[in-house]
Amino acid sequence: MKIIRNPGFLFLLLCLLGFLGQSLVDAAVKKYQFDVQMKNVSRLCNAKPIVTVNGMFPGPTVYAREGDRVIINVTNHVQYNLSIHWHGLKQYRNGWADGPAYITQCPMQTGQSYVYDFNVTGQRGTLWWHAHILWLRATVYGAIVILPQPGKPYPFPQPYQETNIILGEWWNGDVETAVNQANKLGSPPQMSDAHTINGKPGPLFPCSEKHTFVVEVEAGKTYLLRIINAALNDELFFGIAGHDMTVVEIDAVYTKPFTTKFILLGPGQTTNVLVKTDRSPNRYFMAAGPFMDAPVSVDNKTVTAILQYKGVPNTIIPILPKLPLPNDTSYALDYNEKLRSLNTPNFPALVPLKVDRRLFYTIGLGINACPTCVNGTNLAASINNITFVMPKTALLKAHYFNIPGVFRTDFPDRPPKPFNYTGVPLTANLGTSTGTRLSRVKFNTTIELVLQDTNLLTVESHPFHLHGYNFFVVGTGVGNFDPKTDPAKFNLIDPPERNTVGVPTGGWAAIRFRADNPGVWFMHCHLEVHTMWGLKMAFVVENGNTPELSVLPPPKDYPSC
């Protein structure tokens, strides 16, 4: 099969196949070549070399249909070790294609290639891919668009056209250098210099008039925007001046539609919205700005792109939306409360009603001794007071081949000592224990996991991502989770189904899922700074009783460390 280097052409081809209907074979093979290479890029009056895929920033969109097999050959031409994660794809029995470095694979070294070969089963919608090592996802990312099978329409009005909107962050300096300097100091890296939409900061930034993303629309039509938060450390509000949006999907799962002026996405989350171009023809800014309701520094600058009605001259100054304030907690909570699974016969919400195992994980920051750091200490992050230490051998390989000494399976189901998790800030005894400790789970176990924020140093919102699974967000709340009263308020009918959940600042989130995907699956905060500090762990899900319920063998080109 010819390798597709023009994803735009592929999308047109897929649409054509859709019109031909079910007469063709449903499943197809989509092949891509990803060449990871340096490219000089100019933003904010500064030019620098960045890591890209195929010289594109953002990288190419991967298009497929539900049921397709996707084969992506990645070749690493840069000086960094590299791996790529296909965020939100479940990779059933096939963790070898999941991508997080030292969790499911050793990274590709300079000059090496690796083929990510996976099936898109039972999923359709907007996901994304990104580098999953160091902070390389600052520039190595792109969209994944999974179209429904031919003859299966969207469960909402068919849009006239659709557009990807990828929110990101930009640093003027070299990101890896900044991270290394921060680690030597034992402090956080510097904030980004701008947010971006499809790699462009928009005209509110210097030297950025030409670096502005523009969507031209016709009046009286309905457009689908596939919105992805690829930022490293910022939750973001997004809105369009003068236009409402109808939310129809989150994290590639259809939702009950609702109309809103602004949406909120944590890093790693995706949202599909319908926009009706029913306003007077003009130029309207699309804008994104941060949400941060904790005393933590954040890049508070607004990125803009332009929604331009056909025939309106470029000389017209666009109208700017008034985004919620960065600390508007009530808007954030109200918005997330509106998210509901569609839960129809065609798209049921299969919420586990019986729970086999209950987990309670506290999320906290800490300070550990660091003899090599300038300050003598470094910031740490932990789950149940354990700061995760990355192994030198991929965990999935160690599990599959029973390699001893790589990890332990004694990750605790609850914190070592209960305390008033969200009370006054705790600033003493902030040391954490360290280790490569995993939680072992029997196949097909139903899990209820409560993620509890804590006021160790400070409360903060945490977007948690679980690899290999979707889960149902059955409840959220502010303050300490109460196991006696809060479960009675759980939504077990149509809770939102996601792969990344925002744990509210000074609050908790309860999720449920069935552990029916064997392998080693990473769970971590999707704020890159927290992941770097150790806010991560992994589940070892055992094989089922038959080969068809067991981890597949590794591919022949599986990288070695």
C-alpha positions as CSV (number, residue, x, y, z in Angstrom):
1,M,0.0,0.0,0.0
2,K,1.2,3.5,-0.8
3,I,2.3,5.4,2.3
4,I,0.2,8.5,2.7
5,R,2.2,11.7,3.1
6,N,-0.7,14.1,2.4
7,P,-3.4,13.6,5.2
8,G,-5.6,16.2,3.6
9,F,-5.8,14.0,0.5
10,L,-6.5,11.0,2.7
11,F,-9.4,12.8,4.4
12,L,-11.0,13.5,1.0
13,L,-10.5,9.8,0.0
14,L,-12.2,8.7,3.3
15,C,-15.1,10.9,2.6
16,L,-15.5,9.5,-0.9
17,L,-15.4,6.0,0.5
18,G,-18.1,7.0,3.0
19,F,-20.4,8.0,0.1
20,L,-19.8,4.6,-1.5
21,G,-21.4,3.0,1.6
22,Q,-21.2,-0.5,2.9
23,S,-20.5,-2.1,-0.5
24,L,-16.8,-1.8,0.1
25,V,-14.8,-3.7,2.7
26,D,-15.4,-1.9,6.1
27,A,-11.9,-2.3,7.5
28,A,-8.9,-0.8,5.7
29,V,-5.2,-0.4,6.3
30,K,-3.9,3.2,6.7
31,K,-0.1,3.6,6.4
32,Y,1.9,6.7,7.5
33,Q,5.5,7.6,7.5
34,F,6.6,9.9,10.4
35,D,10.1,11.3,10.0
36,V,11.1,13.0,13.3
37,Q,13.4,15.8,12.2
38,M,14.6,19.3,13.3
39,K,13.1,22.3,11.6
40,N,13.8,26.0,12.0
41,V,10.6,27.8,13.0
42,S,10.0,31.5,13.8
43,R,7.5,32.7,16.4
44,L,7.3,35.9,18.5
45,C,10.2,37.5,16.7
46,N,12.5,34.6,17.5
47,A,13.7,31.7,15.4
48,K,14.8,28.4,16.8
49,P,15.2,24.7,15.7
50,I,12.3,22.5,17.0
51,V,11.6,18.8,16.9
52,T,8.9,18.1,14.3
53,V,7.2,15.2,12.5
54,N,7.7,15.5,8.7
55,G,8.8,19.2,9.2
56,M,5.3,20.1,10.3
57,F,4.2,22.1,13.4
58,P,1.8,20.8,14.5
59,G,2.4,17.4,13.0
60,P,0.3,15.6,10.4
61,T,-3.3,14.5,11.2
62,V,-3.8,10.7,11.3
63,Y,-7.1,9.9,9.6
64,A,-8.8,6.5,10.0
65,R,-12.2,4.9,10.3
66,E,-13.6,2.9,13.1
67,G,-12.4,-0.7,12.5
68,D,-9.3,0.3,10.5
69,R,-5.8,-1.0,11.0
70,V,-3.3,1.8,11.3
71,I,0.4,1.3,10.6
72,I,2.8,4.3,11.4
73,N,6.5,3.9,10.7
74,V,8.3,6.4,12.9
75,T,12.0,7.1,12.1
76,N,14.0,9.2,14.6
77,H,16.4,11.6,12.9
78,V,17.0,13.9,15.9
79,Q,19.5,13.8,18.8
80,Y,16.9,13.0,21.4
81,N,15.6,9.5,22.3
82,L,11.9,9.4,21.2
83,S,8.6,7.6,21.5
84,I,5.1,8.6,20.5
85,H,1.8,8.0,22.3
86,W,-1.5,7.6,20.6
87,H,-3.5,9.4,23.3
88,G,-6.9,7.8,23.9
89,L,-6.5,4.8,21.7
90,K,-7.2,1.7,23.8
91,Q,-4.6,-0.6,22.2
92,Y,-6.4,-3.7,23.3
93,R,-3.9,-6.4,24.3
94,N,-1.3,-4.3,22.3
95,G,0.5,-2.1,24.8
96,W,3.6,-2.4,22.6
97,A,2.0,0.3,20.4
98,D,1.0,2.6,23.3
99,G,4.2,4.6,23.3
100,P,5.1,6.0,26.8
101,A,8.9,5.7,27.1
102,Y,10.1,3.1,29.6
103,I,6.5,2.1,30.4
104,T,5.5,0.1,27.3
105,Q,8.7,0.5,25.2
106,C,12.2,1.7,25.2
107,P,12.5,4.9,23.2
108,M,13.9,5.0,19.7
109,Q,17.4,6.2,19.6
110,T,18.9,8.4,16.9
111,G,18.6,6.7,13.6
112,Q,16.2,4.0,14.7
113,S,12.7,3.3,13.5
114,Y,9.7,1.6,15.1
115,V,6.4,0.6,13.5
116,Y,3.3,1.4,15.6
117,D,0.8,-1.1,14.3
118,F,-2.7,-1.0,15.9
119,N,-6.4,-1.5,15.3
120,V,-9.0,1.2,15.9
121,T,-11.7,-0.9,17.5
122,G,-15.0,0.5,18.9
123,Q,-13.8,4.1,18.9
124,R,-14.7,7.1,16.7
125,G,-14.1,10.8,17.2
126,T,-11.2,13.1,18.0
127,L,-8.0,11.9,19.7
128,W,-4.4,13.0,19.3
129,W,-0.8,11.8,19.3
130,H,2.3,13.3,21.0
131,A,5.8,12.5,22.0
132,H,5.9,10.7,25.4
133,I,9.5,11.3,26.6
134,L,11.1,14.4,28.2
135,W,9.1,17.6,27.2
136,L,9.3,16.9,23.5
137,R,5.5,17.0,23.1
138,A,5.9,20.8,23.3
139,T,6.3,20.6,19.5
140,V,5.8,16.9,18.6
141,Y,2.0,16.5,18.5
142,G,-1.0,16.2,16.1
143,A,-4.6,15.2,15.7
144,I,-6.1,11.8,15.3
145,V,-9.5,11.9,13.5
146,I,-11.5,8.6,13.6
147,L,-14.5,8.8,11.3
148,P,-17.5,6.6,11.8
149,Q,-17.9,3.4,9.7
150,P,-19.5,4.0,6.3
151,G,-23.3,4.3,6.6
152,K,-23.2,5.2,10.3
153,P,-23.9,8.9,10.6
154,Y,-23.0,11.2,13.5
155,P,-25.7,11.3,16.2
156,F,-26.0,15.0,15.6
157,P,-26.7,17.2,12.5
158,Q,-24.2,16.5,9.7
159,P,-21.7,19.4,9.6
160,Y,-21.0,21.3,6.4
161,Q,-17.3,21.2,7.1
162,E,-14.9,20.5,9.9
163,T,-11.7,21.9,11.3
164,N,-9.1,20.8,13.8
165,I,-8.2,23.3,16.5
166,I,-5.1,22.3,18.5
167,L,-4.2,24.4,21.5
168,G,-0.6,24.4,22.5
169,E,2.2,26.3,24.2
170,W,5.3,28.0,22.8
171,W,8.7,28.7,24.5
172,N,11.1,31.2,22.9
173,G,14.1,29.3,24.3
174,D,15.0,25.6,24.0
175,V,12.5,23.7,26.2
176,E,14.8,20.8,27.1
177,T,17.5,23.3,28.2
178,A,15.0,25.1,30.4
179,V,13.9,21.9,32.0
180,N,17.4,20.7,32.6
181,Q,18.3,24.0,34.3
182,A,15.2,23.8,36.5
183,N,16.0,20.3,37.5
184,K,19.5,21.4,38.6
185,L,17.9,24.2,40.7
186,G,15.2,21.9,42.0
187,S,12.5,24.3,40.9
188,P,9.8,24.5,38.3
189,P,10.8,25.3,34.7
190,Q,10.0,28.8,33.3
191,M,6.5,29.3,32.0
192,S,5.7,29.3,28.3
193,D,5.9,32.6,26.4
194,A,2.7,32.1,24.5
195,H,-0.2,29.8,23.8
196,T,-0.9,28.7,20.3
197,I,-3.7,27.6,18.0
198,N,-2.5,25.1,15.4
199,G,1.0,26.3,16.2
200,K,0.3,30.0,15.8
201,P,0.0,32.6,18.6
202,G,-2.2,35.1,16.8
203,P,-2.0,38.8,16.2
204,L,-2.1,39.9,19.9
205,F,1.5,38.8,20.1
206,P,4.5,40.6,18.6
207,C,5.6,39.6,15.1
208,S,2.6,37.3,14.8
209,E,0.2,38.9,12.3
210,K,1.4,36.3,9.8
211,H,1.3,33.6,12.4
212,T,-2.4,33.6,12.8
213,F,-4.7,30.6,12.1
214,V,-7.8,31.7,10.0
215,V,-10.9,29.6,9.2
216,E,-13.1,31.0,6.4
217,V,-16.8,30.1,6.8
218,E,-20.0,30.6,4.8
219,A,-23.0,32.1,6.4
220,G,-25.9,29.9,7.4
221,K,-23.9,26.7,7.7
222,T,-23.0,24.3,10.6
223,Y,-19.3,23.6,11.2
224,L,-17.7,20.9,13.4
225,L,-14.6,22.0,15.4
226,R,-12.4,19.3,16.8
227,I,-10.6,21.0,19.7
228,I,-7.6,19.4,21.4
229,N,-5.7,20.8,24.4
230,A,-2.0,19.8,23.6
231,A,-0.6,22.4,26.1
232,L,1.9,21.0,28.5
233,N,0.8,22.6,31.7
234,D,-2.3,24.8,31.3
235,E,-6.0,24.1,31.4
236,L,-7.6,26.4,28.9
237,F,-11.0,28.1,28.3
238,F,-11.9,28.4,24.6
239,G,-14.6,30.5,23.0
240,I,-15.7,32.3,19.8
241,A,-16.8,35.9,19.8
242,G,-20.6,36.2,19.1
243,H,-21.1,32.5,18.7
244,D,-22.4,29.7,20.9
245,M,-21.0,26.2,20.7
246,T,-22.9,22.9,21.0
247,V,-20.8,20.2,22.7
248,V,-21.3,16.8,21.1
249,E,-18.3,14.8,22.0
250,I,-15.5,14.6,24.6
251,D,-12.4,12.4,24.4
252,A,-13.9,10.6,21.4
253,V,-17.1,9.7,23.2
254,Y,-20.5,11.2,22.1
255,T,-22.3,13.4,24.7
256,K,-25.7,14.7,25.3
257,P,-25.6,17.9,23.3
258,F,-25.6,21.2,25.2
259,T,-25.0,24.8,24.2
260,T,-22.3,26.9,25.9
261,K,-20.4,30.1,25.2
262,F,-17.1,28.7,26.5
263,I,-15.6,25.2,26.9
264,L,-12.9,24.1,29.3
265,L,-10.2,21.5,28.4
266,G,-7.4,20.2,30.6
267,P,-4.2,19.1,28.9
268,G,-4.8,15.8,27.1
269,Q,-8.6,16.4,26.7
270,T,-10.5,16.8,23.4
271,T,-13.9,18.4,22.7
272,N,-16.0,18.4,19.5
273,V,-18.4,21.3,19.1
274,L,-20.9,22.4,16.4
275,V,-20.9,26.1,15.5
276,K,-23.6,27.7,13.5
277,T,-22.5,30.6,11.3
278,D,-25.7,32.6,11.9
279,R,-24.2,35.9,12.9
280,S,-23.8,39.0,10.7
281,P,-20.8,38.4,8.4
282,N,-17.7,39.7,10.1
283,R,-14.3,38.6,11.4
284,Y,-14.5,37.0,14.9
285,F,-11.7,36.0,17.2
286,M,-11.5,32.4,18.5
287,A,-9.6,32.7,21.8
288,A,-8.1,30.5,24.4
289,G,-6.8,31.5,27.9
290,P,-5.8,29.7,31.1
291,F,-7.9,28.4,33.9
292,M,-6.0,28.4,37.2
293,D,-7.8,28.7,40.5
294,A,-4.8,28.0,42.8
295,P,-1.9,30.2,43.9
296,V,0.3,28.8,41.1
297,S,2.0,30.9,38.4
298,V,0.7,30.3,34.9
299,D,1.1,31.7,31.4
300,N,-2.0,34.0,31.5
301,K,-1.7,35.3,27.9
302,T,-4.6,34.8,25.4
303,V,-4.1,33.1,22.0
304,T,-6.4,34.0,19.1
305,A,-7.3,32.7,15.7
306,I,-9.9,34.1,13.3
307,L,-13.3,32.9,12.2
308,Q,-13.8,34.9,9.0
309,Y,-17.1,35.0,7.1
310,K,-16.6,34.7,3.3
311,G,-16.4,38.0,1.5
312,V,-15.4,40.0,4.6
313,P,-12.2,42.0,3.9
314,N,-9.1,41.2,5.9
315,T,-8.8,44.9,7.0
316,I,-11.8,44.5,9.4
317,I,-10.5,44.2,13.0
318,P,-12.0,41.0,14.5
319,I,-14.3,41.0,17.6
320,L,-12.7,39.6,20.7
321,P,-14.7,37.3,23.1
322,K,-14.6,37.9,26.8
323,L,-13.3,34.7,28.2
324,P,-14.0,33.7,31.8
325,L,-11.5,35.0,34.4
326,P,-8.6,32.7,34.9
327,N,-9.8,31.9,38.5
328,D,-13.5,31.4,37.6
329,T,-14.0,28.2,39.6
330,S,-17.7,28.3,39.4
331,Y,-17.8,28.4,35.6
332,A,-15.4,25.5,35.5
333,L,-17.4,23.3,37.9
334,D,-20.7,24.2,36.2
335,Y,-19.3,23.4,32.8
336,N,-18.0,20.0,33.8
337,E,-21.3,19.2,35.5
338,K,-23.1,19.5,32.2
339,L,-21.1,16.8,30.5
340,R,-23.1,13.6,30.1
341,S,-22.7,10.5,28.0
342,L,-25.1,10.1,25.2
343,N,-26.2,6.7,26.5
344,T,-28.4,5.5,23.7
345,P,-28.9,1.9,22.4
346,N,-26.3,2.6,19.7
347,F,-23.9,4.3,22.1
348,P,-24.6,2.9,25.6
349,A,-22.8,4.0,28.8
350,L,-21.7,0.7,30.2
351,V,-21.0,1.9,33.7
352,P,-19.8,-0.8,36.1
353,L,-22.5,-1.0,38.8
354,K,-20.8,-3.7,40.9
355,V,-17.4,-2.7,42.2
356,D,-14.8,-5.4,42.9
357,R,-12.0,-3.2,44.2
358,R,-12.0,0.3,45.6
359,L,-8.9,2.5,45.4
360,F,-8.3,5.9,47.1
361,Y,-5.3,7.8,45.7
362,T,-4.1,11.1,47.2
363,I,-2.3,13.6,44.9
364,G,0.3,15.8,46.5
365,L,3.4,17.9,46.0
366,G,6.5,17.5,48.2
367,I,10.1,18.4,48.8
368,N,12.9,15.9,48.8
369,A,16.6,16.2,49.6
370,C,18.7,16.6,46.4
371,P,22.5,16.8,47.1
372,T,23.2,17.6,43.4
373,C,20.6,20.5,43.2
374,V,21.7,24.1,43.8
375,N,19.1,24.5,46.5
376,G,19.9,21.2,48.2
377,T,16.3,20.1,47.6
378,N,13.9,19.5,44.7
379,L,10.2,19.6,44.3
380,A,8.5,16.3,44.0
381,A,5.0,15.0,43.4
382,S,3.4,11.8,44.6
383,I,0.4,9.5,44.6
384,N,-0.3,8.0,48.1
385,N,3.0,9.7,49.0
386,I,5.0,7.6,46.5
387,T,7.1,9.5,43.9
388,F,7.4,7.2,40.9
389,V,10.9,6.4,39.7
390,M,11.2,5.6,36.0
391,P,12.8,2.3,35.2
392,K,15.6,1.6,32.8
393,T,13.8,-1.3,31.2
394,A,10.3,-1.0,29.8
395,L,7.7,-2.2,32.3
396,L,5.6,-4.0,29.8
397,K,8.7,-5.9,28.6
398,A,9.6,-6.8,32.2
399,H,6.1,-8.0,32.8
400,Y,5.7,-10.0,29.6
401,F,9.1,-11.7,30.0
402,N,9.1,-12.0,33.8
403,I,12.3,-10.0,34.2
404,P,13.0,-9.6,37.9
405,G,14.1,-6.5,39.8
406,V,12.5,-3.9,37.4
407,F,9.3,-3.1,39.4
408,R,7.4,-4.0,42.5
409,T,3.6,-4.7,42.6
410,D,2.9,-3.4,46.0
411,F,1.4,0.1,45.2
412,P,-0.9,0.8,48.1
413,D,-4.7,1.0,47.5
414,R,-4.9,4.0,49.9
415,P,-2.5,6.5,51.5
416,P,-0.3,5.5,54.4
417,K,-1.9,7.8,56.8
418,P,-5.3,9.6,56.6
419,F,-5.3,13.4,57.3
420,N,-7.4,16.5,56.5
421,Y,-6.4,16.4,52.8
422,T,-7.8,19.8,51.8
423,G,-7.4,21.7,55.1
424,V,-4.9,24.4,55.8
425,P,-1.7,24.2,53.6
426,L,0.8,21.6,55.0
427,T,4.3,22.9,54.7
428,A,6.3,20.6,57.0
429,N,7.3,16.9,56.7
430,L,6.9,17.1,52.9
431,G,9.3,14.3,52.0
432,T,8.0,11.4,49.8
433,S,9.0,7.8,49.4
434,T,10.3,6.8,46.0
435,G,10.1,3.7,44.0
436,T,8.9,1.9,40.8
437,R,5.8,0.5,42.4
438,L,2.8,-0.8,40.4
439,S,-0.7,-2.0,41.3
440,R,-1.5,-5.5,40.2
441,V,-5.1,-6.0,39.0
442,K,-6.8,-9.3,38.1
443,F,-8.3,-9.4,34.6
444,N,-11.9,-8.1,34.3
445,T,-11.9,-6.6,37.8
446,T,-14.2,-3.6,38.1
447,I,-12.4,-0.7,39.7
448,E,-13.6,2.4,41.5
449,L,-10.8,4.9,41.9
450,V,-11.2,8.1,43.9
451,L,-8.5,10.7,43.1
452,Q,-8.2,13.2,46.0
453,D,-6.3,16.5,45.7
454,T,-4.4,17.6,48.8
455,N,-3.0,20.8,50.3
456,L,0.5,19.6,50.5
457,L,2.3,22.9,49.7
458,T,-0.8,23.9,47.7
459,V,-4.1,22.6,46.2
460,E,-4.2,22.5,42.4
461,S,-6.3,21.0,39.7
462,H,-4.8,17.9,38.1
463,P,-5.8,16.4,34.7
464,F,-5.3,12.6,35.2
465,H,-4.9,10.4,32.1
466,L,-5.2,6.6,32.1
467,H,-3.6,4.7,29.2
468,G,-5.3,1.7,27.7
469,Y,-8.8,2.6,28.9
470,N,-11.7,4.9,29.0
471,F,-13.4,5.4,32.3
472,F,-16.6,6.9,33.7
473,V,-16.4,10.0,35.8
474,V,-19.2,9.0,38.3
475,G,-18.7,11.9,40.7
476,T,-16.6,15.0,41.6
477,G,-16.7,17.3,44.5
478,V,-14.8,20.0,46.4
479,G,-13.1,19.2,49.7
480,N,-12.5,15.8,51.2
481,F,-14.2,12.8,49.7
482,D,-16.7,11.3,52.2
483,P,-17.0,7.5,51.5
484,K,-20.2,7.4,53.6
485,T,-22.2,10.2,51.9
486,D,-20.6,11.0,48.5
487,P,-21.3,7.7,46.7
488,A,-25.0,8.2,47.1
489,K,-24.6,11.2,44.7
490,F,-22.8,9.3,42.0
491,N,-24.2,9.4,38.5
492,L,-24.4,5.7,37.4
493,I,-26.8,6.4,34.5
494,D,-25.0,8.7,32.0
495,P,-21.7,9.9,33.5
496,P,-19.2,11.3,31.1
497,E,-16.8,8.8,29.6
498,R,-13.3,10.0,29.2
499,N,-9.6,9.1,29.1
500,T,-8.5,12.2,31.0
501,V,-10.3,13.6,34.0
502,G,-9.8,17.0,35.8
503,V,-9.5,16.5,39.5
504,P,-10.9,19.8,40.9
505,T,-8.6,22.1,42.9
506,G,-8.9,21.1,46.5
507,G,-11.4,18.4,45.6
508,W,-11.8,14.9,44.3
509,A,-13.0,12.8,41.3
510,A,-14.3,9.3,41.3
511,I,-13.9,7.1,38.2
512,R,-15.0,3.5,37.4
513,F,-13.7,1.2,34.7
514,R,-13.5,-2.6,34.0
515,A,-9.9,-3.9,33.8
516,D,-10.4,-6.0,30.6
517,N,-7.3,-4.9,28.7
518,P,-4.3,-6.9,29.8
519,G,-0.9,-5.3,30.0
520,V,0.9,-2.5,31.8
521,W,-1.0,0.8,31.7
522,F,0.4,4.2,32.7
523,M,-1.6,6.6,34.8
524,H,-0.3,10.1,35.4
525,C,-1.0,13.8,35.7
526,H,-1.0,15.4,32.3
527,L,0.6,18.5,33.6
528,E,4.1,17.8,32.3
529,V,5.8,19.5,35.2
530,H,4.0,17.2,37.7
531,T,4.7,14.1,35.6
532,M,8.4,15.0,35.6
533,W,8.3,15.3,39.4
534,G,6.8,11.8,39.8
535,L,3.0,12.2,39.8
536,K,2.5,8.9,38.0
537,M,2.1,5.1,38.5
538,A,1.0,2.1,36.5
539,F,-1.4,-0.8,36.6
540,V,-0.4,-4.3,35.8
541,V,-3.5,-5.9,34.4
542,E,-3.2,-9.7,34.4
543,N,-4.1,-11.9,31.4
544,G,-7.5,-13.5,31.1
545,N,-8.0,-17.3,30.9
546,T,-7.4,-17.7,27.2
547,P,-4.9,-16.5,24.6
548,E,-7.5,-14.2,23.1
549,L,-7.6,-12.4,26.5
550,S,-3.8,-12.1,26.9
551,V,-1.2,-9.7,25.9
552,L,0.0,-10.1,22.3
553,P,3.6,-11.0,21.6
554,P,5.9,-8.0,21.0
555,P,6.7,-7.0,17.4
556,K,10.0,-8.0,15.8
557,D,11.3,-4.4,15.7
558,Y,10.5,-3.6,19.3
559,P,13.2,-1.2,20.5
560,S,15.8,-2.2,23.1
561,C,17.1,0.0,25.9
